[in-house]
Amino acid sequence: MKIVFSFIAGVVACTLLLYGVRMVIPAQAATDESGLTSENNTNTLTKLLPDIETIYHDALTMPFIKAQSKIYDKDIAEYYQALMDKTGLTQ
């Protein structure tokens, strides 16, 4: 009996939570009569997100660039640079 009551209470709680979230977060953009999005609909949240691609690329390449600055032999440095160019680790 307790299990059935707990299950029903959980379903009710999740349903209320979903309806509450649905009211707070708009699921669709506002449109006018022509079907186009309204002028006051801005993407301010997407502007706040960091550029993940740039952060990932920098995190991937930074150790290799730092290691390249520590190579003092000219032949090894040229080989290392060619290897980085071939693998696409440099801009």
Buried (B, 14 or more C-beta within 10 A) or exposed (E): EEEEEEEEEEEEEEEEEEEEEEEEEEEEEEEEEEEEEEEEEEEEEEEEEEEEEEEEEEEEBEEBEEEBEEBEEEEEBEEBEEEBEEEEBEE
